[in-house]
Amino acid sequence: MSPPQEHGRGGAPAEAPLTPEDTPAPSHAERARTLAASRGVGTLATVAQDPAGFPYGSFVTFAMLGPDPVFLVSQMAAHTKHLRADPRASLLVAEDSEADPLANGRVTLVGPCEPVDEPAEARETFLAAHPGAAYYVDFTDFGFYRLDVQAVRYIGGYGRMSWVDVDAWRGASPDPLAPHASGILEHMNADHADALVAYARAFTRATTAQASVMTGVDRYGFEMSVETERGPRPARIAFDAPIETPTDARKALVALVKKARASLA
């Protein structure tokens, strides 16, 4: 796997991070799998036949069948005609949760996209993600295609990007907390501001922090924006062990705040 690439930054050297850079965190493969699993729409790029040889982007729905996306496509669609002539394709999947579009995560999956020989599993997976497709799934001019992922490009916003090793992509799994993350963040920021300050003071270099906001949570830990004398700074704090459920998250966060308050006493 190629090492992550960073955008160049001019000016003064960066300050030391508030928490160690090796704090456990999802790999790029895990982040990319989580992003792909959380979205059901993307841009499918195919090789156009007219005008010949040009990339052609189509807005499509998809579902993840393991590590590979599957599509329910009409035989009349331009992208389907392109794939019949040349299966080379890519799928771009992107977040849309930030005010700055370039701060969003996105992943591009590259590989041949061909008809599914045994569509039963693809059909079940796709309809679970897109139940409205039941109306036309059995139309004779519709069929399932699968993109066999052979290359993965992940960008997690500014300064976080890499070509993800395909074996790592296939071996990774989506983060189990992802469907619940927004609720956990809302609860912690609305009801436990004091705990977030305790985390910052006890577990980061910002020992005099007056405010902190939780900005992300996953199976390995959580991220915060800590208000310091120099302005907001990012920090990451690990759980004692990986977790799987919102109940696990509540227990882990309670255990950490008890540890933080004991340390600060």
Buried (B, 14 or more C-beta within 10 A) or exposed (E): BEEBEEEEEEEEEEEEBBBEEEBBBBBBBBBBBBBBBBBBEBBBBBBBBEEEEEEBBBEBBBBBBEBBBBBBBEEEBBBBBBBBEBBBBBBBBBBEEEEEEEEBBBBBBBBBBBBBEEBEEBBEBBBEBBEEBEEEBEEEEBBBBBBBBEBBBBBBBEEBBBBBBBEBBBEBEBBBBBEBBEEBBEBBBEEBBEBBBBBBBBBBBBEEBEEBBBBBBBBBBBBBBBBBEEEEBBBBBBBEEBBEEBEBBBEBBEEBBEBBBEEEE
